[in-house]
Amino acid sequence: MGLNVGGCGGHDSPGRPGQRGGGEVTSDTQPALTMSQRAMAMSRSMVMLALCSVSRTSAFIPGGPAARRFYSTHGLSRTRVGRLLAVESETVAVPASVMAEANEAVSVESPFLQTLVERGFYHQCTNVEGLDEKLRAGEVVKAYLGFDATADSLHVGSLLQIMILRHLQKAGHQPIVLVGGGTTKIGDPSGKDEARQLLDDAAIQRNIDGLASVFSKFLTFGDGPTDAKLVNNNEWLNQLSYLDFLREYGPHFTINRMMTYDSVRLRLEREQPLTFLEFNYMLLQAYDFTELYRRYGCVLQMGGSDQWGNMVNGVDLGRRVEKAELFALTAPLITTSEGKKMGKSAAGAIWLNAEKLPEYDYWQFWRNTDDADVIRFLKLFTELSMDEILKLEQLTGAGINEAKIVLADETTKLLHGEACLKEIHQTVKQVFAGGVGGSNAALPRAKIESAEAEAGMAVVDLFIRLELAKTKSEVRRLIKGGGAKLNDQKIVDEGFVVDLSTFDGKDELKLSSGKKRHGIIFME
């Protein structure tokens, strides 16, 4: 069991791809916790803080004479501590206010950890004092984050992890991006109700190429001491002998402990199959850390809090087989004020590749952020100074829209560059002024063949083609509610057909879903 300093420590719990946790940080706008729940959350934080002073290097609930004296002094037992730390199950989602109170107790001096704590990235850590000391010792610390190659892009749910790597590099340390060319062949069971579809080598390589294009937007790659490295774990996993691996590393893992991880336990409790293939994933992830230490001197693994159990395995394996002092550090799983996971909108995934999501749609995603999330997202997903964010935090009422535009501008600039912002702002101005003329280049676009226009196409199908809706029933509801428009005119007929006469001599039409989502149908 990991020790949590200021919300540091938890166990493996279900998450989503790209953020692998010990407890989701949710907004204070969610229903308030009962007094007993809040007491449990605060008690858990205080016990975790105290435990770190008992055993700075242990990654588990301490035993031994020092721990027993501590338990006796504070009227605790190892069983009670285990219950407070929710070893058996995650009993309560810790709200942002509780996590903030706990984080205030974290005293760190290294610029990197200070940034993580101050901006809300910090959740769990094994031996935070030792890591802090290492980070400010004047040497370049090498740290990695893992991403499985299950798709040819990442969505915005993975952006928090990428920002952590960026902050690490800006603090003078070396980020290692580990792509799971090997582990993708198995599939991470965390947060999944069923096994992932297995990909062949060619598909995995295509996905890795797509991911690399995203990382290059945020990190500087090269051969310098702090330049990022892109490493594929297939380099060593593909060379493993199964019998040799079991003989050398199998004794360091117990089924008893592995069965307590939520990624395993919850699947079994739901009576959903967990294959032996997936069960091996946590062994390979732990082995990755040891191999990265051997090859690159990597001493820190970072990730989402739902990967805590796997990461602690890696720390422990490195200590056992290499006598290495390794560290694991996790960030919270970020949810919106409505309790929804980051990464998707009503129209689908918010991808980080322009080929999969236009710059305008990316900008609009951030512009549509809920009022309650704006300041938190400015801290996490932009590089604005805390002083600048504090000024924006003073805005109230309609003024919060200014902060939303800053958020949209800064996040879009980081990913797509500053040049696209001028075009986006022109498009926004034109769209809200009405009309189809002017520049529509940044709006989502879908093509209709002239033959299709001659034959006529149902307008509900065009909304789906533009990804302004997912289903025909959704479009029909939109029309009934008065939110569907064609060239800024309400569509009242659910059976309306778009044909050549609808284009009226022009080659494009604008479809709108509500006030904020628009797209262009163009004819060739």
GIQUIRA-V617629 format. One record per residue. N is the residue number from 1. RES is the residue in three letters. PHI is phi in whole degrees, -180 to 180 (* if undefined). OMEGA is omega in whole degrees, 0 to 359 (none if undefined). Layout:
((N RES PHI OMEGA) (N RES PHI OMEGA))
This chain:
((1 MET * 184) (2 GLY -81 177) (3 LEU -93 185) (4 ASN -112 174) (5 VAL -104 183) (6 GLY 64 182) (7 GLY 86 184) (8 CYS -100 180) (9 GLY 131 182) (10 GLY -180 177) (11 HIS -147 185) (12 ASP -69 178) (13 SER -137 190) (14 PRO -66 179) (15 GLY -140 179) (16 ARG -135 182) (17 PRO -59 176) (18 GLY 96 171) (19 GLN -132 194) (20 ARG -97 none) (21 GLY * 187) (22 GLY -61 177) (23 GLY 156 181) (24 GLU -82 173) (25 VAL -90 181) (26 THR -113 185) (27 SER -78 177) (28 ASP -72 177) (29 THR -81 175) (30 GLN -75 179) (31 PRO -53 184) (32 ALA -66 176) (33 LEU -74 173) (34 THR -69 179) (35 MET -60 181) (36 SER -68 178) (37 GLN -66 180) (38 ARG -65 178) (39 ALA -62 179) (40 MET -62 181) (41 ALA -63 181) (42 MET -71 178) (43 SER -60 181) (44 ARG -62 180) (45 SER -64 182) (46 MET -67 178) (47 VAL -63 181) (48 MET -62 179) (49 LEU -62 181) (50 ALA -67 181) (51 LEU -62 180) (52 CYS -63 178) (53 SER -76 179) (54 VAL -79 185) (55 SER -142 185) (56 ARG -71 187) (57 THR -105 182) (58 SER -74 176) (59 ALA -99 184) (60 PHE -133 177) (61 ILE -60 187) (62 PRO -65 169) (63 GLY -122 177) (64 GLY 89 186) (65 PRO -59 183) (66 ALA -62 181) (67 ALA -66 181) (68 ARG -63 177) (69 ARG -64 180) (70 PHE -63 180) (71 TYR -60 181) (72 SER -64 181) (73 THR -61 186) (74 HIS -101 178) (75 GLY 65 183) (76 LEU -115 170) (77 SER -136 180) (78 ARG -62 178) (79 THR -65 180) (80 ARG -63 179) (81 VAL -62 178) (82 GLY -59 180) (83 ARG -69 179) (84 LEU -63 181) (85 LEU -84 177) (86 ALA 57 178) (87 VAL -63 185) (88 GLU -76 180) (89 SER -162 178) (90 GLU -78 188) (91 THR -91 184) (92 VAL -155 174) (93 ALA -82 185) (94 VAL -78 181) (95 PRO -71 185) (96 ALA -58 182) (97 SER -65 179) (98 VAL -66 179) (99 MET -63 180) (100 ALA -64 178) (101 GLU -60 180) (102 ALA -67 181) (103 ASN -64 179) (104 GLU -62 181) (105 ALA -81 181) (106 VAL -79 178) (107 SER -112 180) (108 VAL -129 183) (109 GLU -118 181) (110 SER -71 182) (111 PRO -55 182) (112 PHE -63 180) (113 LEU -68 176) (114 GLN -60 178) (115 THR -63 181) (116 LEU -62 181) (117 VAL -68 185) (118 GLU -64 186) (119 ARG -97 173) (120 GLY 96 179) (121 PHE -85 192) (122 TYR -85 178) (123 HIS -133 183) (124 GLN -135 176) (125 CYS -160 170) (126 THR -91 177) (127 ASN 55 183) (128 VAL -65 180) (129 GLU -65 178) (130 GLY -65 178) (131 LEU -66 179) (132 ASP -60 179) (133 GLU -63 181) (134 LYS -67 182) (135 LEU -69 180) (136 ARG -108 182) (137 ALA -86 177) (138 GLY 94 179) (139 GLU -103 177) (140 VAL -77 178) (141 VAL -91 180) (142 LYS -102 184) (143 ALA -135 182) (144 TYR -130 173) (145 LEU -133 184) (146 GLY -104 178) (147 PHE -135 176) (148 ASP -79 185) (149 ALA -93 182) (150 THR -88 177) (151 ALA -148 183) (152 ASP -87 175) (153 SER -153 171) (154 LEU -106 173) (155 HIS -103 189) (156 VAL -63 176) (157 GLY -63 178) (158 SER -93 186) (159 LEU -65 180) (160 LEU -59 180) (161 GLN -65 179) (162 ILE -65 179) (163 MET -64 177) (164 ILE -62 177) (165 LEU -61 180) (166 ARG -65 178) (167 HIS -64 178) (168 LEU -60 181) (169 GLN -67 179) (170 LYS -65 178) (171 ALA -84 176) (172 GLY 93 179) (173 HIS -118 187) (174 GLN -107 176) (175 PRO -86 174) (176 ILE -115 177) (177 VAL -93 180) (178 LEU -98 175) (179 VAL -97 188) (180 GLY -87 176) (181 GLY -60 178) (182 GLY -88 183) (183 THR -69 177) (184 THR -63 179) (185 LYS -68 180) (186 ILE -105 180) (187 GLY 101 179) (188 ASP -78 180) (189 PRO -79 185) (190 SER -58 175) (191 GLY 72 183) (192 LYS -111 177) (193 ASP -90 180) (194 GLU -151 182) (195 ALA -66 175) (196 ARG -70 173) (197 GLN -70 181) (198 LEU -78 182) (199 LEU -108 175) (200 ASP -85 185) (201 ASP -60 182) (202 ALA -65 179) (203 ALA -66 179) (204 ILE -63 180) (205 GLN -66 177) (206 ARG -61 179) (207 ASN -65 179) (208 ILE -62 178) (209 ASP -61 178) (210 GLY -67 179) (211 LEU -65 181) (212 ALA -59 180) (213 SER -67 177) (214 VAL -74 183) (215 PHE -61 182) (216 SER -67 178) (217 LYS -75 187) (218 PHE -112 186) (219 LEU -124 175) (220 THR -96 180) (221 PHE -101 179) (222 GLY 167 183) (223 ASP -109 180) (224 GLY -73 184) (225 PRO -63 178) (226 THR -112 178) (227 ASP -72 182) (228 ALA -69 175) (229 LYS -121 173) (230 LEU -105 186) (231 VAL -122 180) (232 ASN -109 183) (233 ASN -71 174) (234 ASN -66 180) (235 GLU -58 181) (236 TRP -108 182) (237 LEU -66 181) (238 ASN -72 182) (239 GLN -97 185) (240 LEU -71 168) (241 SER -91 185) (242 TYR -58 182) (243 LEU -66 179) (244 ASP -64 180) (245 PHE -63 180) (246 LEU -61 183) (247 ARG -66 186) (248 GLU -84 188) (249 TYR -114 180) (250 GLY -55 181) (251 PRO -63 183) (252 HIS -89 180) (253 PHE -123 177) (254 THR -115 177) (255 ILE -62 181) (256 ASN -54 183) (257 ARG -73 182) (258 MET -63 180) (259 MET -71 180) (260 THR -83 181) (261 TYR -70 183) (262 ASP -61 180) (263 SER -59 178) (264 VAL -96 188) (265 ARG -60 184) (266 LEU -67 177) (267 ARG -62 182) (268 LEU -70 179) (269 GLU -64 178) (270 ARG -83 180) (271 GLU 57 175) (272 GLN -104 186) (273 PRO -66 173) (274 LEU -123 185) (275 THR -75 176) (276 PHE -62 177) (277 LEU -59 180) (278 GLU -67 181) (279 PHE -60 180) (280 ASN -76 185) (281 TYR -56 184) (282 MET -66 176) (283 LEU -67 182) (284 LEU -69 178) (285 GLN -65 177) (286 ALA -64 180) (287 TYR -65 177) (288 ASP -53 183) (289 PHE -62 179) (290 THR -61 181) (291 GLU -68 177) (292 LEU -67 175) (293 TYR -64 181) (294 ARG -64 187) (295 ARG -84 188) (296 TYR -125 184) (297 GLY 72 181) (298 CYS -74 184) (299 VAL -119 184) (300 LEU -133 171) (301 GLN -108 178) (302 MET -120 180) (303 GLY 176 176) (304 GLY -77 188) (305 SER -68 178) (306 ASP -76 178) (307 GLN -101 187) (308 TRP -54 182) (309 GLY -61 178) (310 ASN -62 183) (311 MET -71 177) (312 VAL -63 174) (313 ASN -56 180) (314 GLY -65 177) (315 VAL -60 183) (316 ASP -68 180) (317 LEU -64 178) (318 GLY -62 178) (319 ARG -67 184) (320 ARG -73 188) (321 VAL -96 182) (322 GLU -122 184) (323 LYS 56 185) (324 ALA -95 173) (325 GLU -92 181) (326 LEU -112 184) (327 PHE -133 173) (328 ALA -127 182) (329 LEU -138 182) (330 THR -123 174) (331 ALA -107 179) (332 PRO -70 170) (333 LEU -78 187) (334 ILE -85 174) (335 THR -120 176) (336 THR -79 179) (337 SER -64 178) (338 GLU -89 180) (339 GLY 84 180) (340 LYS -89 178) (341 LYS -73 177) (342 MET -70 171) (343 GLY 128 184) (344 LYS -136 173) (345 SER -119 179) (346 ALA -62 182) (347 ALA -88 180) (348 GLY 130 184) (349 ALA -66 175) (350 ILE -95 185) (351 TRP -78 180) (352 LEU -98 175) (353 ASN -103 181) (354 ALA -62 180) (355 GLU -67 182) (356 LYS -104 179) (357 LEU -151 181) (358 PRO -60 180) (359 GLU -57 181) (360 TYR -62 180) (361 ASP -64 178) (362 TYR -64 179) (363 TRP -60 182) (364 GLN -64 178) (365 PHE -57 181) (366 TRP -74 178) (367 ARG -64 182) (368 ASN -90 179) (369 THR -58 178) (370 ASP -64 181) (371 ASP -51 185) (372 ALA -69 184) (373 ASP -102 192) (374 VAL -59 185) (375 ILE -66 178) (376 ARG -60 181) (377 PHE -71 175) (378 LEU -62 179) (379 LYS -69 187) (380 LEU -85 193) (381 PHE -114 174) (382 THR -129 177) (383 GLU -112 173) (384 LEU -60 178) (385 SER -68 179) (386 MET -63 177) (387 ASP -65 178) (388 GLU -65 179) (389 ILE -66 179) (390 LEU -61 178) (391 LYS -64 179) (392 LEU -67 180) (393 GLU -67 181) (394 GLN -78 181) (395 LEU -69 180) (396 THR -133 177) (397 GLY 58 180) (398 ALA -66 180) (399 GLY -63 180) (400 ILE -63 178) (401 ASN -64 176) (402 GLU -63 178) (403 ALA -66 179) (404 LYS -66 179) (405 ILE -67 176) (406 VAL -61 178) (407 LEU -59 180) (408 ALA -64 180) (409 ASP -64 186) (410 GLU -69 179) (411 THR -68 180) (412 THR -69 179) (413 LYS -63 179) (414 LEU -62 185) (415 LEU -87 190) (416 HIS -110 181) (417 GLY 93 185) (418 GLU -74 186) (419 ALA -60 185) (420 CYS -75 185) (421 LEU -65 180) (422 LYS -62 179) (423 GLU -64 180) (424 ILE -64 180) (425 HIS -64 177) (426 GLN -64 180) (427 THR -65 179) (428 VAL -60 180) (429 LYS -62 181) (430 GLN -68 182) (431 VAL -64 184) (432 PHE -81 174) (433 ALA -81 180) (434 GLY 92 179) (435 GLY 91 182) (436 VAL -104 183) (437 GLY -69 179) (438 GLY 81 186) (439 SER -89 176) (440 ASN -116 189) (441 ALA -60 185) (442 ALA -87 179) (443 LEU -77 174) (444 PRO -59 185) (445 ARG -131 175) (446 ALA -141 185) (447 LYS -95 171) (448 ILE -126 180) (449 GLU -71 180) (450 SER -60 178) (451 ALA -66 178) (452 GLU -67 179) (453 ALA -66 178) (454 GLU -63 180) (455 ALA -75 182) (456 GLY 93 179) (457 MET -128 178) (458 ALA -63 182) (459 VAL -63 179) (460 VAL -63 179) (461 ASP -69 180) (462 LEU -71 176) (463 PHE -62 179) (464 ILE -70 179) (465 ARG -62 178) (466 LEU -83 183) (467 GLU 62 172) (468 LEU -85 175) (469 ALA -157 182) (470 LYS -96 185) (471 THR -135 178) (472 LYS -65 179) (473 SER -64 177) (474 GLU -65 178) (475 VAL -65 181) (476 ARG -63 177) (477 ARG -64 179) (478 LEU -63 180) (479 ILE -65 179) (480 LYS -61 181) (481 GLY -83 178) (482 GLY 80 183) (483 GLY -97 180) (484 ALA -98 182) (485 LYS -133 172) (486 LEU -123 185) (487 ASN 50 176) (488 ASP 70 175) (489 GLN -109 181) (490 LYS -61 174) (491 ILE -92 184) (492 VAL -108 183) (493 ASP -104 180) (494 GLU -64 181) (495 GLY -97 183) (496 PHE -58 181) (497 VAL -115 177) (498 VAL -89 177) (499 ASP -136 184) (500 LEU -59 181) (501 SER -66 179) (502 THR -65 180) (503 PHE -71 174) (504 ASP 52 177) (505 GLY 84 178) (506 LYS -96 181) (507 ASP -112 177) (508 GLU -151 177) (509 LEU -130 175) (510 LYS -106 173) (511 LEU -108 182) (512 SER -130 174) (513 SER -114 186) (514 GLY 73 184) (515 LYS -89 192) (516 LYS -115 184) (517 ARG -120 185) (518 HIS -138 176) (519 GLY -158 183) (520 ILE -116 169) (521 ILE -99 179) (522 PHE -118 186) (523 MET -108 175) (524 GLU -125 none))
